[in-house]
Amino acid sequence: MHVAHLSLTDFRSYSQVELPLDPGVTALVGPNGQGKTNLVEAIGYLATLGSHRVATDAPLVRLDTERAIVRAMVRRDDRELLVEVEINPGRANRARVNRAPASRPRDILGIVRTVLFAPEDLALVKGDPSERRRFLDDLLVLRAPRFAGVRADYDRVLKQRNALLRSAGHGLRSGRGDLSTLEVWDSHLAAAGAELLAARLELLDSLRPLVDKAYEAVADTGASVGPAAIDYRCSLDADVPLVPDRDLLAAALAAELVVKRQQELDRGISLVGPHRDDMVLKLGPLPAKGYASHGESWSYALALRLAAYDLLRADDSGSGEPVLVLDDVFAELDTGRRDRLAERVAAAEQVLVTAAVAADVPETLAGARVDVAAGEVRRVR
């Protein structure tokens, strides 16, 4: 699978842009702040319905305009699909496939699949648990788009339950508390949470050997403290076996909600569920966060993305290889890691690289080049 053409209208800095793309490597080259990342961000938006740079849609729409349109022609084997999203901040977004309206934007998920490497990836190792939860959940959706609905259901239940905790806690303190409705939402959270938690555990089982292999491929393993390993830290009691059994997990979540009930009422937030969990990254016996050097942290972040790419490429879903996006990554890496990463991804079906200067792109990734300056794109070769 590759993106053959990208069209943008009022997206970020672009009023209008048409960018033909080929399989293989394409380098988008230009000074910082000229719009290179905006182009790959748009492709990523079609894959995830979100941005790797901002949490909301409003910054994606060009100043003084009401909407943005991202459209791409996708080629997979002998088929072509035209996929489009109309971004409407404050209103419902709309999506189309081959000009026909989709029932919901998330119905287009799976048509475009990307794996993005970006400077922000260092937060996967050094940042908050929310960064690692997002990595897992985004990958779940890329592998099986139905999990977009699972995530949405869980987020809806969590939001409603938190609101009820706040109102019930206030009511109990004033002598008028009613917990009957809250108990209904407990069961909803346990069911939706068990589905998401089980899927994450299954995903980690698939990722573990791939992460270690990818880390060995890109790191200076002679200086490393040990192999890369990933584990899961859960909000459930430590005695609960973490196995991807939905019924067992739902029962465990429901029981833990009872145990934590008073704490939740006091604080007005849900203290149990996948939204409280973390993916634990280790190098040898030590947690990577706080112990890994800067270079080791970069290698670990790259290994997570490479493992995601390997997993998606191996899936027998008919979706084809994901597009690899390397957004200003090489400028952040030392020569050894640059070369090892380039060698690892050079054979991908489509690779999009952004760089401030052409010299930042390793020779291994020589291919087509597009210059980007002042909101204009120009194909050089």
C-alpha positions as CSV (number, residue, x, y, z in Angstrom):
1,M,0.0,0.0,0.0
2,H,1.2,3.5,-0.8
3,V,-0.2,7.0,-1.0
4,A,-0.1,8.1,-4.6
5,H,-1.4,11.6,-4.2
6,L,-2.0,14.0,-1.4
7,S,-4.4,17.0,-1.7
8,L,-4.8,19.6,1.1
9,T,-7.2,22.5,1.4
10,D,-6.8,25.0,4.2
11,F,-4.8,22.5,6.3
12,R,-2.3,24.1,8.6
13,S,-0.2,26.5,6.5
14,Y,-1.5,25.4,3.1
15,S,-4.4,27.0,1.4
16,Q,-4.1,24.4,-1.4
17,V,-1.4,21.8,-2.3
18,E,-1.3,18.9,-4.7
19,L,1.6,16.4,-4.0
20,P,2.1,13.3,-6.2
21,L,4.0,10.6,-4.5
22,D,5.7,7.4,-5.6
23,P,6.5,4.1,-3.9
24,G,10.0,4.0,-2.3
25,V,11.6,6.9,-0.6
26,T,10.6,10.5,-0.9
27,A,12.5,13.2,1.0
28,L,10.7,16.4,1.9
29,V,13.4,18.9,2.3
30,G,13.3,22.5,3.5
31,P,14.1,24.9,6.3
32,N,12.2,24.5,9.6
33,G,8.8,26.1,9.7
34,Q,8.1,25.8,6.0
35,G,5.4,23.1,6.2
36,K,7.2,19.8,5.7
37,T,5.7,18.2,8.9
38,N,2.3,19.5,7.9
39,L,2.3,17.2,4.9
40,V,3.1,14.0,6.7
41,E,0.9,15.1,9.6
42,A,-2.0,15.2,7.1
43,I,-1.3,11.6,6.0
44,G,-1.1,10.5,9.6
45,Y,-4.5,12.1,10.2
46,L,-6.1,9.9,7.6
47,A,-4.6,6.9,9.4
48,T,-5.6,7.8,12.9
49,L,-8.1,10.7,12.8
50,G,-5.7,12.6,15.0
51,S,-2.4,14.5,15.0
52,H,0.9,13.4,16.6
53,R,1.5,17.1,17.4
54,V,-1.7,18.5,18.9
55,A,-4.6,17.0,20.9
56,T,-7.4,18.9,19.1
57,D,-8.4,19.6,15.5
58,A,-8.6,23.4,15.8
59,P,-4.9,24.0,15.1
60,L,-5.1,21.9,11.9
61,V,-7.4,24.4,10.2
62,R,-5.7,27.4,8.5
63,L,-6.2,30.7,10.2
64,D,-9.4,32.5,9.3
65,T,-11.0,29.5,7.6
66,E,-13.7,27.3,8.9
67,R,-12.7,23.8,7.7
68,A,-9.8,21.8,6.3
69,I,-9.9,19.0,3.8
70,V,-7.3,16.2,3.6
71,R,-7.6,13.9,0.6
72,A,-5.4,11.0,-0.6
73,M,-5.3,8.5,-3.4
74,V,-4.2,5.2,-2.0
75,R,-3.0,2.4,-4.2
76,R,-3.1,-1.2,-2.9
77,D,-2.2,-3.9,-5.4
78,D,-4.4,-3.2,-8.5
79,R,-6.9,-1.1,-6.6
80,E,-7.2,2.6,-6.0
81,L,-9.2,4.3,-3.2
82,L,-9.8,8.0,-2.7
83,V,-10.2,8.8,1.0
84,E,-11.1,12.2,2.3
85,V,-11.7,13.9,5.7
86,E,-13.3,17.2,6.2
87,I,-12.1,18.7,9.5
88,N,-14.7,20.9,11.2
89,P,-13.6,22.1,14.6
90,G,-16.5,22.4,17.0
91,R,-18.7,20.4,14.6
92,A,-18.8,16.8,13.4
93,N,-16.0,15.9,10.9
94,R,-17.1,14.2,7.7
95,A,-15.4,11.5,5.7
96,R,-15.8,10.1,2.2
97,V,-14.5,7.1,0.3
98,N,-14.4,7.4,-3.5
99,R,-16.6,10.5,-3.1
100,A,-19.3,8.6,-1.2
101,P,-20.0,9.8,2.3
102,A,-19.0,7.4,5.1
103,S,-21.4,6.9,8.0
104,R,-18.8,8.0,10.5
105,P,-15.3,9.3,10.1
106,R,-13.9,6.2,11.9
107,D,-15.3,4.0,9.1
108,I,-12.3,5.1,6.9
109,L,-9.7,3.8,9.4
110,G,-7.6,1.0,7.9
111,I,-7.5,2.4,4.4
112,V,-4.3,4.4,5.2
113,R,-1.9,2.9,7.7
114,T,1.2,4.7,8.8
115,V,4.0,4.3,11.3
116,L,5.4,7.6,12.3
117,F,8.9,8.3,13.8
118,A,9.1,11.9,15.2
119,P,11.2,13.8,17.7
120,E,8.2,13.6,20.0
121,D,8.7,9.8,20.3
122,L,11.3,10.4,23.0
123,A,8.2,10.9,25.3
124,L,7.4,7.2,24.8
125,V,10.3,6.5,27.0
126,K,10.7,9.6,29.2
127,G,7.2,10.9,29.3
128,D,4.0,10.2,31.2
129,P,2.1,6.9,31.0
130,S,-0.5,8.5,28.8
131,E,2.1,8.6,26.0
132,R,2.6,4.9,26.2
133,R,-1.1,4.1,26.5
134,R,-1.7,6.1,23.3
135,F,1.0,4.2,21.5
136,L,-0.7,0.9,22.4
137,D,-4.2,2.1,21.6
138,D,-3.3,3.7,18.3
139,L,-1.6,0.5,17.3
140,L,-4.6,-1.5,18.3
141,V,-6.8,0.6,15.9
142,L,-4.2,0.4,13.1
143,R,-4.3,-3.4,13.3
144,A,-8.1,-3.7,13.8
145,P,-10.1,-0.5,13.2
146,R,-13.0,-1.8,15.3
147,F,-11.0,-0.9,18.4
148,A,-11.7,2.8,17.6
149,G,-15.3,2.0,18.7
150,V,-14.0,0.2,21.8
151,R,-11.9,3.2,22.7
152,A,-14.8,5.6,22.1
153,D,-17.1,3.5,24.2
154,Y,-14.6,3.3,27.1
155,D,-14.0,7.1,27.0
156,R,-17.7,7.8,27.0
157,V,-18.3,5.5,30.0
158,L,-15.3,7.0,31.8
159,K,-16.5,10.5,31.3
160,Q,-20.0,9.7,32.4
161,R,-18.8,7.8,35.5
162,N,-16.5,10.6,36.5
163,A,-19.3,13.1,36.4
164,L,-21.5,10.8,38.5
165,L,-18.6,10.3,41.0
166,R,-18.4,14.1,41.5
167,S,-22.1,14.6,41.9
168,A,-22.5,11.5,44.1
169,G,-19.6,12.5,46.3
170,H,-21.0,16.0,46.8
171,G,-24.4,14.5,47.5
172,L,-23.1,12.1,50.2
173,R,-21.2,14.9,51.9
174,S,-24.5,16.9,52.0
175,G,-26.5,13.8,53.1
176,R,-28.4,13.4,49.8
177,G,-26.1,10.8,48.0
178,D,-27.6,8.2,45.6
179,L,-25.2,5.5,44.3
180,S,-27.7,3.4,42.4
181,T,-26.9,5.0,39.0
182,L,-23.2,4.8,39.7
183,E,-23.4,1.1,40.2
184,V,-24.9,0.8,36.6
185,W,-21.9,2.7,35.2
186,D,-19.5,0.5,37.2
187,S,-20.7,-2.5,35.2
188,H,-20.3,-0.6,31.9
189,L,-16.8,0.5,32.9
190,A,-15.9,-3.1,33.8
191,A,-17.1,-4.5,30.5
192,A,-15.6,-1.8,28.3
193,G,-12.4,-1.8,30.3
194,A,-12.0,-5.5,30.1
195,E,-12.3,-5.5,26.3
196,L,-9.6,-2.8,26.0
197,L,-7.3,-4.3,28.6
198,A,-7.5,-7.8,27.1
199,A,-6.6,-6.3,23.7
200,R,-3.6,-4.5,25.1
201,L,-2.3,-7.6,26.8
202,E,-2.7,-9.6,23.5
203,L,-0.9,-6.8,21.7
204,L,2.0,-6.8,24.2
205,D,2.4,-10.5,23.7
206,S,2.9,-9.9,20.0
207,L,5.2,-6.9,20.5
208,R,7.7,-8.3,23.0
209,P,10.0,-10.3,20.7
210,L,9.7,-7.6,18.0
211,V,10.8,-4.8,20.4
212,D,13.8,-6.7,21.6
213,K,14.9,-7.5,18.0
214,A,14.4,-4.0,16.8
215,Y,16.3,-2.5,19.8
216,E,19.2,-4.8,19.0
217,A,19.1,-3.6,15.4
218,V,19.3,0.1,16.1
219,A,21.1,0.4,19.4
220,D,24.8,0.3,20.3
221,T,24.2,-3.0,22.1
222,G,27.8,-3.2,23.2
223,A,27.2,-0.3,25.6
224,S,23.7,-1.2,26.6
225,V,22.8,-2.5,30.1
226,G,20.7,-5.3,28.7
227,P,18.0,-6.4,26.3
228,A,14.8,-4.3,25.8
229,A,11.7,-5.8,27.5
230,I,8.2,-4.5,27.9
231,D,5.7,-5.3,30.6
232,Y,2.2,-4.1,31.7
233,R,1.4,-2.3,35.0
234,C,-2.3,-2.5,35.8
235,S,-4.6,-0.7,38.2
236,L,-5.9,-4.1,39.4
237,D,-4.8,-5.8,42.5
238,A,-1.4,-7.4,42.0
239,D,-2.9,-10.9,42.7
240,V,-5.1,-10.7,39.6
241,P,-3.5,-12.7,36.8
242,L,-3.0,-10.5,33.8
243,V,-4.3,-12.8,31.0
244,P,-6.4,-11.7,28.1
245,D,-9.6,-13.3,29.4
246,R,-12.4,-10.7,29.1
247,D,-14.7,-12.3,31.7
248,L,-12.0,-12.7,34.3
249,L,-10.8,-9.1,33.7
250,A,-14.4,-7.7,33.9
251,A,-15.0,-9.5,37.2
252,A,-11.6,-8.2,38.5
253,L,-12.3,-4.6,37.5
254,A,-15.8,-4.7,39.0
255,A,-14.4,-6.1,42.3
256,E,-11.6,-3.4,42.4
257,L,-14.2,-0.7,41.8
258,V,-16.0,-1.8,45.0
259,V,-12.7,-1.7,46.9
260,K,-11.8,1.8,45.7
261,R,-15.3,3.2,45.9
262,Q,-14.8,5.6,48.8
263,Q,-11.5,6.9,47.5
264,E,-13.2,7.6,44.1
265,L,-16.1,9.4,45.8
266,D,-13.6,11.5,47.8
267,R,-11.6,12.5,44.7
268,G,-14.3,12.5,42.1
269,I,-12.4,10.5,39.6
270,S,-12.2,6.8,38.5
271,L,-9.1,5.2,40.0
272,V,-9.6,1.8,38.3
273,G,-9.4,0.9,34.6
274,P,-7.1,0.9,31.6
275,H,-6.9,4.7,31.7
276,R,-4.7,4.3,34.9
277,D,-2.4,1.7,33.4
278,D,1.1,1.9,31.9
279,M,3.4,0.0,29.6
280,V,6.7,-0.5,31.5
281,L,9.9,-0.3,29.4
282,K,13.0,-2.1,30.7
283,L,16.6,-2.4,29.7
284,G,17.9,-5.5,31.4
285,P,16.7,-5.3,35.0
286,L,16.2,-1.5,35.1
287,P,13.3,0.6,34.0
288,A,14.3,2.7,30.9
289,K,12.6,5.8,32.3
290,G,15.1,7.4,34.7
291,Y,17.9,5.0,34.0
292,A,18.4,4.9,30.2
293,S,20.9,7.3,28.7
294,H,19.7,9.8,26.0
295,G,21.0,7.5,23.3
296,E,19.4,4.4,24.8
297,S,16.1,6.2,25.2
298,W,16.2,7.2,21.5
299,S,17.0,3.6,20.5
300,Y,14.1,2.3,22.6
301,A,11.7,4.8,21.1
302,L,12.9,3.8,17.6
303,A,12.5,0.1,18.6
304,L,8.9,0.6,19.6
305,R,8.1,2.2,16.2
306,L,10.0,-0.5,14.3
307,A,8.2,-3.2,16.2
308,A,4.9,-1.6,15.4
309,Y,5.9,-1.5,11.7
310,D,7.0,-5.2,11.7
311,L,3.8,-6.2,13.4
312,L,1.6,-4.3,10.9
313,R,3.5,-5.6,8.0
314,A,3.1,-9.2,9.2
315,D,-0.6,-8.9,9.7
316,D,-2.7,-11.0,7.2
317,S,-5.3,-8.3,6.9
318,G,-5.0,-7.4,3.2
319,S,-4.2,-3.8,4.1
320,G,-0.6,-4.0,2.9
321,E,2.5,-2.5,4.4
322,P,2.1,0.7,6.4
323,V,3.6,3.9,5.1
324,L,6.8,4.7,7.1
325,V,7.1,8.4,8.0
326,L,10.4,9.7,9.5
327,D,9.7,13.3,10.5
328,D,12.9,15.2,11.2
329,V,14.3,12.2,13.1
330,F,17.8,11.9,11.6
331,A,18.9,15.3,12.9
332,E,18.3,13.9,16.4
333,L,20.4,10.8,16.0
334,D,24.1,10.1,16.1
335,T,25.7,8.7,13.0
336,G,25.5,5.1,14.1
337,R,21.8,5.1,14.9
338,R,21.1,7.1,11.7
339,D,22.8,4.5,9.6
340,R,21.3,1.5,11.4
341,L,17.7,3.0,11.2
342,A,18.1,3.8,7.5
343,E,19.3,0.3,6.7
344,R,16.4,-1.1,8.6
345,V,13.7,0.8,6.8
346,A,15.1,1.3,3.3
347,A,13.2,-1.7,1.8
348,A,9.8,-0.5,2.9
349,E,7.2,0.0,0.2
350,Q,6.9,3.7,0.9
351,V,9.1,5.9,3.1
352,L,8.5,9.6,3.6
353,V,11.4,11.5,5.2
354,T,11.4,15.2,6.3
355,A,14.7,17.0,6.8
356,A,15.9,20.6,7.1
357,V,18.8,19.9,4.7
358,A,19.4,17.2,2.2
359,A,22.6,16.1,4.0
360,D,20.4,14.9,6.9
361,V,19.0,12.1,4.8
362,P,21.3,9.1,4.8
363,E,22.6,7.9,1.4
364,T,20.8,4.6,2.0
365,L,17.5,6.4,1.6
366,A,18.4,8.2,-1.6
367,G,15.2,8.5,-3.7
368,A,12.7,11.2,-4.9
369,R,13.1,14.7,-3.4
370,V,10.5,17.4,-2.9
371,D,11.6,20.9,-1.8
372,V,9.3,22.7,0.6
373,A,9.5,26.4,1.1
374,A,7.1,29.2,2.1
375,G,4.1,26.9,1.7
376,E,5.1,25.7,-1.8
377,V,6.1,22.2,-2.8
378,R,8.3,21.5,-5.8
379,R,9.5,18.1,-7.0
380,V,13.2,18.1,-7.7
381,R,13.8,14.5,-8.7
